[in-house]
């Protein structure tokens, strides 16, 4: 935006009086662009008319570009600092709750503390803990946190203190709980779908409640309860807040489940008049609680989460009386389980320290292994030939003196993330209570894995998604071509077997399809290179794209470059221009059957223009083409992201022209 004289330029009429009053006679406004995104403007004012010219504007443009990247870098640092601060604060709050369990031997006190710190951390007004009867779709109020203290249901003035809340099958809140992940209700007072009673709505209104955060409590795959946090402020919760809430909720779930197991053991023993058996089970649960507190104390004291994972392994192994144990983590890209830690000889070791055979450190997550990890716990008796174990594993473990293995899958959010295997040197039998304890303790390992993932932050997936899309396109197009080649060669074979003389036509068609497939593969493979702009620059990258798009005897692809200077364009914008050209060439070759495709790149003082023109069949219906996978919407989105104009001119039988016009100062 360039105004040479504020007194006469019509574009500044609404602000002319103010500009003159301030002494501004001319001005220029330049966009601030970093990584292909506009983040602001740099406005310059002068008391003289015609104070700016193309030379000074070019200099100020460089200044604006440098300023934009400086602002973007500052924002990135601030975001990273905020993320680190949030993780530090979350871990500190978690450690405080775990310290509370270490000081107080009562699991109920720990649950109360979790409720308080969760409400405090999320900036909630109050919160409630519910125990859920899934079969009856009923929620029984357990405790209420309000004004910094927790009271049990019978001492609370909550509308559901003495009667459960019953959900209909189609109640949105009930359906949300079935998804086993946190959910935020933005307007519980006026949302009629939630079916709150007038008393509940009045309670929300009097307290100024604006939103409800619902966190399901899941043990194994069973919904056992829920935490409801009432929000009276307009604070927005991000993914890290929700994941931290899940971590605390998992601790509360574990404590509640251990308390339930202890109570169940007592009631069963009393009912069957087996006091001695009951005492033994309670003793085991007490030991399990001690192991749990040991794990939590470790998290409160060790500086690294990886070390906490090792502490959990040691506590579980000692609690179960196992000789050793191994932890495997799932590699989702390779779909394998990779050995991560070994606990033996009283300490945590790396696979190399434990001298674990290299060929046994990775297990494919095939059907056999997946079936092995479907149950909540699997016992493998290595001395029994009927037990299905690969011979190499059986020989190795028997050589270590291992006779029984207990395999427990590790799950997060219903997804397998790894496994823990406890190894015993005797033929062990496991009571149901022992398996329950093992599963409860194994959830600590799942928690450690989750916290480790939170600390590492979210991965960048945009590039991978684009590559996966390209891989799918390569697969689809080449599969179609290879099918065509196979059909043509098959037809040629039949003609030759019958003694015909026209088989050469089919062979020539197969060769033509193969040449087309080779060009398609080269062009698509070129698109999978992530650093092509940094390596070649836009012009050379365009040249390579054009060369790889030629199909001898069928399509000639040409490149024309005129007066192009690319110093002012960030690599991200050059990357988008290259991808638009690639998409346009691919669409033309696959759908329009052209003989000539011309790619042009030219620039003047105001615009950089990319054109891709073909002499193919054209597009009959642009609207339909945009829906049917012609890639037009992708090209349009890329152009829009750059701040460029995107234009298509086409007609049936007259070819297609695709143009992208990018302002130099965009």
C-alpha positions as CSV (number, residue, x, y, z in Angstrom):
1,X,0.0,0.0,0.0
2,X,1.8,3.2,-1.2
3,X,0.4,6.7,-1.0
4,X,2.6,9.4,-2.6
5,X,0.6,12.4,-1.5
6,X,-2.0,12.3,1.3
7,X,-3.6,15.5,0.1
8,X,-4.6,14.2,-3.3
9,X,-4.7,10.4,-3.2
10,X,-8.3,9.2,-3.1
11,X,-7.6,5.9,-1.3
12,X,-6.7,7.8,1.9
13,X,-9.8,10.0,1.9
14,X,-11.4,8.5,5.0
15,X,-8.2,9.2,7.0
16,X,-6.9,12.4,5.2
17,X,-7.9,14.9,7.9
18,X,-6.2,12.8,10.6
19,X,-3.1,12.3,8.5
20,X,-2.7,16.0,7.8
21,X,-3.3,16.8,11.4
22,X,-0.5,14.4,12.3
23,X,1.8,15.9,9.7
24,X,1.9,12.9,7.4
25,X,2.3,13.8,3.8
26,X,3.0,10.3,2.4
27,X,3.1,6.7,3.6
28,X,3.7,3.1,2.7
29,X,2.5,-0.1,4.3
30,X,4.3,-3.4,3.8
31,X,3.1,-6.9,4.8
32,X,5.0,-8.9,7.3
33,X,5.3,-12.5,6.0
34,X,7.1,-15.4,7.7
35,X,7.1,-19.0,6.6
36,X,4.5,-18.2,4.0
37,X,2.0,-16.6,6.4
38,X,1.1,-13.0,6.9
39,X,1.5,-11.9,10.5
40,X,1.1,-8.1,10.4
41,X,2.1,-4.9,8.6
42,X,5.0,-2.4,8.7
43,X,3.6,1.1,8.2
44,X,6.0,4.0,7.4
45,X,5.0,7.7,7.4
46,X,6.8,10.9,6.2
47,X,6.1,14.6,6.5
48,X,7.1,15.1,2.8
49,X,5.2,14.1,-0.3
50,X,6.7,11.5,-2.6
51,X,9.1,10.5,0.2
52,X,9.1,6.9,-0.9
53,X,10.2,5.4,-4.2
54,X,10.7,1.9,-5.6
55,X,14.3,1.7,-4.3
56,X,13.5,2.7,-0.8
57,X,10.4,0.5,-0.8
58,X,12.6,-2.4,-1.9
59,X,14.9,-1.6,1.0
60,X,12.0,-1.4,3.5
61,X,10.6,-4.6,2.1
62,X,13.9,-6.4,3.1
63,X,13.5,-4.7,6.5
64,X,9.9,-6.0,6.7
65,X,11.0,-9.5,5.8
66,X,13.7,-9.5,8.4
67,X,11.3,-8.0,11.0
68,X,8.7,-10.7,10.1
69,X,11.1,-13.5,10.7
70,X,12.2,-11.9,13.9
71,X,8.7,-11.6,15.2
72,X,7.9,-15.2,14.1
73,X,11.0,-16.4,15.9
74,X,10.1,-14.4,19.0
75,X,6.6,-15.9,18.9
76,X,8.0,-19.4,18.6
77,X,10.3,-18.9,21.5
78,X,7.4,-17.6,23.6
79,X,5.2,-20.5,22.6
80,X,8.0,-23.0,23.5
81,X,8.6,-21.2,26.8
82,X,4.8,-21.3,27.5
83,X,4.7,-25.0,26.6
84,X,7.7,-25.8,28.9
85,X,6.2,-23.7,31.7
86,X,2.9,-25.5,31.3
87,X,4.5,-28.9,31.4
88,X,6.6,-27.9,34.4
89,X,3.6,-26.6,36.2
90,X,1.6,-29.7,35.4
91,X,4.4,-32.0,36.6
92,X,4.7,-30.0,39.8
93,X,1.0,-30.3,40.5
94,X,1.1,-34.0,39.8
95,X,4.0,-34.4,42.1
96,X,2.1,-32.6,44.8
97,X,-0.7,-35.0,44.6
98,X,1.7,-37.9,44.6
99,X,3.4,-36.5,47.7
100,X,0.0,-36.4,49.4
101,X,-0.4,-40.2,48.8
102,X,3.1,-40.8,50.2
103,X,2.2,-38.9,53.4
104,X,-1.3,-40.2,53.8
105,X,-1.8,-44.0,53.7
106,X,-5.5,-43.6,52.9
107,X,-6.3,-44.0,49.2
108,X,-9.5,-41.9,49.7
109,X,-7.4,-39.0,50.9
110,X,-5.4,-39.3,47.6
111,X,-8.5,-39.2,45.6
112,X,-9.7,-36.1,47.4
113,X,-6.4,-34.4,46.8
114,X,-6.5,-35.3,43.0
115,X,-10.0,-33.7,42.9
116,X,-8.7,-30.5,44.5
117,X,-5.5,-30.1,42.4
118,X,-7.3,-30.9,39.2
119,X,-9.9,-28.2,39.9
120,X,-7.1,-25.8,40.8
121,X,-4.9,-26.6,37.8
122,X,-7.7,-26.2,35.3
123,X,-9.0,-23.0,36.9
124,X,-12.3,-24.7,37.7
125,X,-15.1,-23.3,40.0
126,X,-15.8,-26.7,41.6
127,X,-15.8,-30.4,40.7
128,X,-17.5,-33.7,41.4
129,X,-16.5,-37.4,41.3
130,X,-19.0,-40.0,40.2
131,X,-19.1,-43.8,40.2
132,X,-20.9,-45.2,37.2
133,X,-23.1,-48.3,36.9
134,X,-22.8,-48.9,33.1
135,X,-25.6,-51.5,32.9
136,X,-28.2,-49.1,34.5
137,X,-26.6,-45.9,32.9
138,X,-26.6,-44.5,36.4
139,X,-24.0,-42.2,38.1
140,X,-23.7,-42.2,41.9
141,X,-22.2,-39.1,43.4
142,X,-19.0,-40.0,45.3
143,X,-17.6,-36.6,46.5
144,X,-17.8,-32.9,45.8
145,X,-14.9,-30.4,45.7
146,X,-16.0,-26.8,46.4
147,X,-14.4,-23.8,47.9
148,X,-11.1,-25.6,48.4
149,X,-12.4,-28.6,50.3
150,X,-13.8,-32.0,49.5
151,X,-16.9,-33.6,51.1
152,X,-18.4,-37.0,50.6
153,X,-21.8,-37.2,48.8
154,X,-23.9,-37.7,52.0
155,X,-22.6,-34.5,53.5
156,X,-23.0,-32.4,50.3
157,X,-26.0,-30.3,49.3
158,X,-25.8,-31.5,45.7
159,X,-29.1,-32.4,44.0
160,X,-27.8,-35.9,43.4
161,X,-26.4,-36.4,46.9
162,X,-29.0,-39.1,47.7
163,X,-30.3,-40.2,44.3
164,X,-28.3,-41.2,41.2
165,X,-28.3,-39.4,37.9
166,X,-29.9,-41.6,35.2
167,X,-29.0,-41.0,31.6
168,X,-31.2,-41.9,28.5
169,X,-29.5,-44.0,25.8
170,X,-29.3,-40.9,23.5
171,X,-28.2,-38.4,26.1
172,X,-25.1,-36.6,24.7
173,X,-23.3,-36.7,28.0
174,X,-23.8,-40.5,28.2
175,X,-22.6,-40.9,24.6
176,X,-19.6,-38.7,25.3
177,X,-18.6,-40.9,28.3
178,X,-18.7,-44.0,26.0
179,X,-15.9,-42.4,23.9
180,X,-13.5,-42.6,26.9
181,X,-12.0,-39.2,26.3
182,X,-12.4,-35.8,27.9
183,X,-15.2,-33.5,26.5
184,X,-16.1,-29.9,27.2
185,X,-19.8,-28.9,27.3
186,X,-19.7,-25.1,26.5
187,X,-23.2,-24.2,27.7
188,X,-24.7,-26.7,30.2
189,X,-27.4,-24.3,31.4
190,X,-29.1,-23.7,28.0
191,X,-28.3,-26.9,26.1
192,X,-31.6,-28.8,26.2
193,X,-29.9,-31.9,24.8
194,X,-28.1,-32.5,28.1
195,X,-31.5,-32.9,30.0
196,X,-30.4,-31.4,33.2
197,X,-33.2,-30.9,35.8
198,X,-34.4,-27.4,36.7
199,X,-32.6,-27.8,40.1
200,X,-29.3,-28.6,38.4
201,X,-29.7,-25.7,35.9
202,X,-30.5,-23.3,38.8
203,X,-27.4,-24.5,40.6
204,X,-25.2,-23.9,37.6
205,X,-26.8,-20.5,37.0
206,X,-26.4,-19.3,40.7
207,X,-22.7,-20.3,40.6
208,X,-22.0,-18.6,37.2
209,X,-21.1,-21.9,35.5
210,X,-20.3,-21.4,31.8
211,X,-18.9,-24.8,30.9
212,X,-18.5,-28.4,32.1
213,X,-15.4,-30.5,31.5
214,X,-16.3,-34.2,31.7
215,X,-13.4,-36.7,32.2
216,X,-14.2,-40.4,32.1
217,X,-12.5,-42.8,34.5
218,X,-11.6,-46.0,32.7
219,X,-10.1,-49.2,34.2
220,X,-9.0,-51.6,31.6
221,X,-11.7,-51.0,29.0
222,X,-14.5,-50.6,31.6
223,X,-16.0,-47.2,32.3
224,X,-16.1,-47.0,36.2
225,X,-16.6,-43.3,36.9
226,X,-16.3,-39.7,35.8
227,X,-14.8,-36.4,37.0
228,X,-16.8,-33.3,36.2
229,X,-15.1,-29.9,36.5
230,X,-17.3,-26.8,36.4
231,X,-15.8,-23.8,34.7
232,X,-16.9,-20.3,35.7
233,X,-14.4,-18.4,33.5
234,X,-13.9,-18.1,29.8
235,X,-10.5,-19.9,29.9
236,X,-9.8,-22.1,26.9
237,X,-8.4,-25.6,27.6
238,X,-5.9,-26.9,25.1
239,X,-4.8,-30.4,24.4
240,X,-2.1,-30.4,27.0
241,X,-4.6,-29.4,29.7
242,X,-6.8,-32.3,28.6
243,X,-4.0,-34.8,28.6
244,X,-2.8,-33.7,32.0
245,X,-6.4,-34.1,33.3
246,X,-6.4,-37.6,31.9
247,X,-3.2,-38.4,33.8
248,X,-4.6,-37.2,37.1
249,X,-7.8,-39.0,36.4
250,X,-5.9,-42.2,35.7
251,X,-4.3,-41.9,39.2
252,X,-7.7,-41.5,40.8
253,X,-9.1,-44.4,38.8
254,X,-6.2,-46.7,40.0
255,X,-6.7,-45.6,43.6
256,X,-10.5,-46.2,43.5
257,X,-10.0,-49.6,41.8
258,X,-7.4,-50.7,44.4
259,X,-9.8,-49.6,47.1
260,X,-12.6,-51.5,45.4
261,X,-10.4,-54.6,45.2
262,X,-9.5,-54.4,48.9
263,X,-13.2,-54.0,49.8
264,X,-14.2,-56.8,47.5
265,X,-11.6,-59.1,49.0
266,X,-12.8,-58.3,52.5
267,X,-16.5,-58.8,51.7
268,X,-15.8,-62.1,49.8
269,X,-13.7,-63.4,52.7
270,X,-16.3,-62.5,55.3
271,X,-19.1,-64.0,53.3
272,X,-17.3,-67.3,52.9
273,X,-16.0,-67.3,56.4
274,X,-12.4,-67.5,55.2
275,X,-10.8,-64.8,57.4
276,X,-7.4,-66.2,56.8
277,X,-7.7,-66.0,53.0
278,X,-9.1,-62.5,53.4
279,X,-6.1,-61.4,55.4
280,X,-3.7,-62.8,52.8
281,X,-5.5,-61.0,50.1
282,X,-5.6,-57.8,52.0
283,X,-1.9,-58.2,52.7
284,X,-1.3,-58.6,49.0
285,X,-3.3,-55.5,48.3
286,X,-1.4,-53.6,51.0
287,X,1.9,-54.6,49.3
288,X,0.4,-53.5,46.0
289,X,-0.4,-50.1,47.6
290,X,3.1,-49.9,48.9
291,X,4.4,-50.6,45.4
292,X,2.1,-47.9,44.0
293,X,3.3,-45.4,46.6
294,X,6.9,-46.4,45.8
295,X,6.2,-45.6,42.1
296,X,4.6,-42.4,42.9
297,X,7.4,-41.4,45.3
298,X,9.8,-42.1,42.4
299,X,8.0,-39.8,40.1
300,X,8.1,-37.1,42.8
301,X,11.8,-37.4,43.3
302,X,13.5,-38.5,40.0
303,X,14.4,-35.7,37.6
304,X,13.8,-37.7,34.3
305,X,10.6,-39.5,33.3
306,X,12.7,-42.2,31.6
307,X,14.2,-43.0,35.1
308,X,10.7,-43.1,36.5
309,X,9.8,-45.7,33.9
310,X,12.7,-47.8,35.2
311,X,11.6,-47.3,38.8
312,X,8.1,-48.6,37.9
313,X,9.6,-51.6,36.2
314,X,11.6,-52.5,39.4
315,X,8.7,-52.0,41.7
316,X,6.4,-54.2,39.6
317,X,9.0,-56.9,39.3
318,X,9.7,-57.0,43.0
319,X,6.0,-56.9,43.9
320,X,5.2,-59.9,41.8
321,X,8.2,-61.9,42.9
322,X,9.5,-62.2,39.3
323,X,13.1,-63.0,38.5
324,X,13.2,-60.3,35.8
325,X,11.0,-58.3,33.4
326,X,11.2,-56.6,30.0
327,X,9.4,-53.6,28.6
328,X,8.6,-53.3,24.9
329,X,7.3,-50.1,23.3
330,X,5.3,-50.0,20.1
331,X,6.8,-48.4,17.0
332,X,3.7,-47.3,15.2
333,X,5.5,-46.6,11.9
334,X,7.1,-50.1,11.7
335,X,4.2,-51.8,13.6
336,X,6.6,-53.7,15.8
337,X,7.3,-54.0,19.5
338,X,10.8,-52.9,20.3
339,X,12.7,-53.8,23.5
340,X,13.2,-50.7,25.6
341,X,14.2,-51.8,29.1
342,X,15.3,-54.9,30.9
343,X,15.0,-55.3,34.7
344,X,17.2,-58.1,36.0
345,X,19.8,-58.7,38.7
346,X,18.1,-56.0,40.8
347,X,18.6,-53.1,38.3
348,X,17.4,-51.6,35.1
349,X,19.5,-52.3,32.0
350,X,19.5,-51.4,28.4
351,X,19.1,-54.3,26.0
352,X,22.8,-54.1,25.2
353,X,23.7,-54.2,28.9
354,X,21.5,-57.2,29.4
355,X,23.2,-58.9,26.4
356,X,19.8,-59.4,24.9
357,X,20.1,-61.1,21.4
358,X,19.8,-58.4,18.7
359,X,17.6,-60.6,16.6
360,X,15.1,-60.9,19.5
361,X,14.9,-57.2,20.3
362,X,12.2,-56.4,17.8
363,X,8.9,-58.4,17.5
364,X,6.5,-57.8,14.5
365,X,3.0,-57.0,15.7
366,X,1.6,-59.7,13.5
367,X,-1.7,-61.6,14.1
368,X,-0.1,-64.0,16.6
369,X,1.4,-61.2,18.6
370,X,-1.8,-59.1,18.4
371,X,-3.9,-62.1,19.7
372,X,-1.4,-62.7,22.5
373,X,-1.9,-59.1,23.7
374,X,-5.7,-59.0,23.3
375,X,-6.4,-60.4,26.8
376,X,-5.6,-58.2,29.8
377,X,-3.0,-60.8,30.9
378,X,-1.5,-63.9,29.3
379,X,0.5,-66.7,31.0
380,X,3.1,-68.5,28.9
381,X,4.4,-71.8,30.2
382,X,7.7,-72.3,28.3
383,X,8.2,-75.9,29.4
384,X,4.9,-76.9,27.9
385,X,5.3,-77.7,24.2
386,X,1.6,-76.8,23.6
387,X,2.4,-73.2,24.5
388,X,2.8,-71.3,21.2
389,X,6.1,-69.5,21.5
390,X,8.7,-69.0,18.7
391,X,11.5,-71.6,19.1
392,X,14.2,-68.9,19.3
393,X,12.5,-67.2,22.2
394,X,11.7,-70.4,23.9
395,X,15.4,-71.6,23.7
396,X,16.7,-68.2,24.9
397,X,14.4,-68.0,27.9
398,X,14.8,-71.6,28.9
399,X,18.6,-71.0,28.8
400,X,18.1,-68.2,31.3
401,X,16.1,-70.5,33.6
402,X,12.8,-68.9,32.8
403,X,9.8,-71.3,33.0
404,X,6.8,-69.0,33.2
405,X,6.1,-65.6,31.6
406,X,3.3,-63.2,32.4
407,X,2.6,-60.8,29.5
408,X,0.5,-57.7,30.2
409,X,-0.4,-55.2,27.4
410,X,0.0,-51.5,28.0
411,X,-2.9,-49.4,26.6
412,X,-3.5,-45.7,26.4
413,X,-6.9,-44.4,25.2
414,X,-7.8,-47.9,24.0
415,X,-4.7,-48.2,21.9
416,X,-1.9,-50.6,22.4
417,X,1.4,-48.8,23.2
418,X,3.6,-51.6,24.5
419,X,3.8,-54.6,26.8
420,X,5.4,-55.7,30.0
421,X,6.6,-59.3,30.5
422,X,7.4,-60.7,33.9
423,X,9.7,-63.8,33.9
424,X,9.6,-66.5,36.6
425,X,12.0,-69.4,37.2
426,X,9.3,-71.7,38.5
427,X,6.0,-73.0,37.1
428,X,3.8,-70.2,38.6
429,X,0.0,-70.3,39.1
430,X,-1.6,-66.9,39.3
431,X,-4.8,-66.1,41.3
432,X,-7.2,-63.6,39.9
433,X,-6.2,-61.1,42.6
434,X,-2.6,-61.3,41.6
435,X,-3.5,-60.7,37.9
436,X,-5.6,-57.7,39.0
437,X,-2.7,-56.3,41.0
438,X,-0.3,-56.9,38.0
439,X,-2.7,-55.0,35.7
440,X,-3.1,-52.2,38.2
441,X,0.6,-51.8,38.6
442,X,1.2,-52.0,34.8
443,X,-1.0,-48.9,34.4
444,X,1.8,-47.1,36.1
445,X,4.0,-47.9,33.1
446,X,1.3,-46.6,30.8
447,X,1.2,-43.4,32.8
448,X,5.0,-43.0,32.5
449,X,4.8,-43.5,28.8
450,X,2.0,-40.9,28.5
451,X,4.0,-38.4,30.6
452,X,7.1,-39.0,28.5
453,X,5.1,-38.3,25.3
454,X,3.6,-35.1,26.8
455,X,7.1,-33.9,27.7
456,X,8.4,-34.5,24.2
457,X,5.5,-32.5,22.7
458,X,3.4,-33.1,19.6
459,X,5.0,-34.2,16.4
460,X,4.9,-32.3,13.2
461,X,2.6,-34.3,10.9
462,X,1.7,-32.0,8.0
463,X,4.6,-33.1,5.8
464,X,3.9,-36.7,6.5
465,X,0.3,-36.4,5.7
466,X,1.1,-34.8,2.3
467,X,3.6,-37.5,1.6
468,X,1.1,-40.2,2.5
469,X,-1.3,-38.6,0.0
470,X,1.3,-38.7,-2.7
471,X,2.1,-42.3,-1.9
472,X,-1.5,-43.1,-2.3
473,X,-1.7,-41.4,-5.6
474,X,1.5,-43.2,-6.8
475,X,-0.1,-46.5,-5.7
476,X,-3.4,-45.9,-7.4
477,X,-2.0,-44.6,-10.7
478,X,0.8,-47.2,-11.0
479,X,-1.6,-50.0,-10.0
480,X,-3.9,-48.9,-12.8
481,X,-1.0,-48.7,-15.3
482,X,0.4,-52.1,-14.4
483,X,-3.1,-53.6,-14.8
484,X,-3.3,-52.1,-18.2
485,X,0.2,-53.4,-19.2
486,X,-0.8,-56.9,-18.0
487,X,-4.0,-56.8,-20.0
488,X,-2.2,-55.7,-23.2
489,X,0.5,-58.3,-22.8
490,X,-2.1,-61.0,-22.1
491,X,-4.0,-60.0,-25.2
492,X,-0.8,-60.2,-27.2
493,X,-0.1,-63.7,-25.8
494,X,-3.5,-64.9,-26.9
495,X,-3.1,-63.5,-30.4
496,X,0.4,-65.2,-30.7
497,X,-1.0,-68.5,-29.5
498,X,-3.7,-68.4,-32.1
499,X,-1.0,-67.6,-34.7
500,X,-2.3,-64.1,-35.4
501,X,-0.2,-61.3,-36.7
502,X,-1.6,-58.3,-34.8
503,X,0.1,-59.0,-31.5
504,X,2.6,-56.2,-32.1
505,X,-0.2,-53.6,-31.6
506,X,-0.8,-54.9,-28.0
507,X,2.9,-55.0,-27.2
508,X,3.4,-51.4,-28.5
509,X,0.4,-50.3,-26.3
510,X,2.0,-52.0,-23.3
511,X,5.3,-50.2,-24.0
512,X,3.4,-46.9,-24.2
513,X,1.7,-47.6,-20.8
514,X,5.1,-48.5,-19.3
515,X,6.7,-45.2,-20.5
516,X,3.7,-43.3,-19.1
517,X,4.1,-45.2,-15.8
518,X,7.8,-44.5,-15.6
519,X,7.2,-40.7,-16.1
520,X,4.4,-40.8,-13.5
521,X,6.6,-42.6,-11.0
522,X,9.5,-40.2,-11.5
523,X,7.3,-37.1,-11.1
524,X,5.6,-38.5,-8.0
525,X,8.8,-39.6,-6.4
526,X,10.2,-36.1,-7.0
527,X,7.3,-34.8,-5.0
528,X,8.3,-36.9,-2.0
529,X,11.6,-35.1,-1.6
530,X,11.2,-32.7,1.3
531,X,14.3,-30.5,0.7
532,X,14.1,-30.0,-3.1
533,X,13.8,-26.2,-2.9
534,X,16.7,-25.9,-0.5
535,X,18.8,-28.2,-2.7
536,X,18.0,-26.9,-6.2
537,X,16.1,-23.6,-5.9
538,X,12.8,-23.1,-7.6
539,X,14.0,-22.8,-11.3
540,X,16.2,-25.9,-11.2
541,X,13.5,-27.8,-9.4
542,X,11.0,-26.8,-12.0
543,X,13.4,-27.9,-14.7
544,X,13.8,-31.3,-13.1
545,X,10.1,-31.7,-12.7
546,X,9.6,-30.9,-16.4
547,X,12.3,-33.4,-17.5
548,X,10.7,-36.1,-15.4
549,X,7.3,-35.4,-16.9
550,X,8.3,-36.1,-20.5
551,X,6.8,-39.2,-22.0
552,X,8.7,-40.1,-25.3
553,X,6.4,-40.2,-28.2
554,X,3.4,-39.0,-26.2
555,X,3.9,-35.9,-24.1
556,X,6.5,-33.2,-24.5
557,X,6.9,-31.0,-21.4
558,X,8.6,-27.6,-21.7
559,X,9.7,-24.9,-19.3
560,X,10.0,-21.1,-20.1
561,X,11.6,-18.8,-17.5
562,X,11.7,-15.1,-18.0
563,X,13.3,-12.5,-15.7
564,X,12.6,-14.3,-12.4
565,X,14.2,-13.0,-9.2
566,X,13.3,-15.1,-6.2
567,X,15.3,-13.6,-3.3
568,X,12.2,-12.0,-1.8
569,X,10.2,-15.2,-1.8
570,X,10.5,-17.5,1.3
571,X,11.3,-21.2,0.6
572,X,7.8,-22.1,1.7
573,X,6.2,-20.1,-1.1
574,X,8.6,-21.5,-3.6
575,X,7.7,-25.0,-2.4
576,X,4.0,-24.2,-2.9
577,X,4.6,-22.9,-6.5
578,X,6.5,-26.1,-7.3
579,X,3.7,-28.3,-5.9
580,X,1.1,-26.4,-7.9
581,X,3.0,-27.0,-11.1
582,X,3.5,-30.7,-10.2
583,X,-0.3,-31.1,-9.5
584,X,-1.2,-29.3,-12.7
585,X,1.1,-31.5,-14.9
586,X,-0.1,-34.6,-13.2
587,X,-3.8,-33.7,-13.7
588,X,-3.2,-32.9,-17.4
589,X,-1.3,-36.1,-18.1
590,X,-3.8,-38.3,-16.3
591,X,-7.0,-36.7,-17.4
592,X,-6.6,-34.6,-20.5
593,X,-4.3,-36.7,-22.8
594,X,-2.2,-33.7,-24.1
595,X,0.7,-33.9,-26.4
596,X,2.4,-30.6,-25.2
597,X,2.5,-29.2,-21.7
598,X,4.2,-25.8,-21.1
599,X,5.3,-24.5,-17.7
600,X,6.0,-20.7,-17.7
601,X,7.6,-18.7,-14.8
602,X,7.9,-14.9,-15.3
603,X,8.0,-11.8,-13.1
604,X,7.8,-8.1,-13.2
605,X,8.0,-5.4,-10.6
606,X,4.6,-6.3,-9.1
607,X,3.9,-9.9,-9.7
608,X,5.4,-13.4,-10.1
609,X,3.3,-15.5,-12.5
610,X,3.3,-19.3,-12.8
611,X,1.4,-20.7,-15.8
612,X,0.8,-24.4,-16.8
613,X,-0.8,-24.8,-20.2
614,X,-1.7,-28.0,-22.1
615,X,-3.4,-28.8,-25.4
616,X,-5.4,-31.6,-24.0
617,X,-9.1,-32.3,-24.0
618,X,-10.0,-29.6,-21.5
619,X,-12.4,-29.7,-18.6
620,X,-16.1,-29.9,-19.3
621,X,-17.4,-29.1,-15.8
622,X,-15.0,-27.3,-13.4
623,X,-17.3,-27.7,-10.4
624,X,-17.5,-31.4,-10.9
625,X,-13.8,-31.6,-11.5
626,X,-13.1,-30.0,-8.1
627,X,-15.1,-32.7,-6.4
628,X,-13.8,-35.7,-8.4
629,X,-10.1,-35.7,-7.4
630,X,-8.6,-33.5,-10.1
631,X,-6.5,-31.7,-7.5
632,X,-8.0,-28.3,-8.3
633,X,-9.0,-27.6,-4.7
634,X,-5.5,-28.4,-3.5
635,X,-3.9,-26.0,-5.9
636,X,-6.5,-23.3,-5.0
637,X,-5.8,-23.7,-1.3
638,X,-2.0,-23.4,-1.8
639,X,-2.5,-20.3,-3.9
640,X,-4.8,-18.8,-1.3
641,X,-2.3,-19.6,1.5
642,X,0.3,-17.6,-0.4
643,X,-2.0,-14.6,-1.0
644,X,-2.0,-15.3,-4.7
645,X,-4.7,-15.2,-7.3
646,X,-5.6,-18.6,-8.8
647,X,-7.2,-18.8,-12.3
648,X,-8.4,-21.7,-14.6
649,X,-9.3,-21.2,-18.2
650,X,-10.5,-24.3,-20.1
651,X,-12.9,-25.5,-22.7
652,X,-13.7,-28.9,-24.1
653,X,-11.2,-29.7,-26.9
654,X,-9.2,-26.5,-26.3
655,X,-6.9,-27.5,-23.5
656,X,-6.5,-25.9,-20.1
657,X,-4.5,-22.9,-18.7
658,X,-3.8,-22.7,-15.0
659,X,-2.3,-19.4,-13.7
660,X,-1.1,-18.3,-10.3
661,X,-0.4,-14.6,-9.9
662,X,1.6,-13.8,-6.7
663,X,2.2,-10.1,-5.8
664,X,5.9,-9.4,-5.2
665,X,5.1,-7.8,-1.8
666,X,2.6,-10.6,-0.8
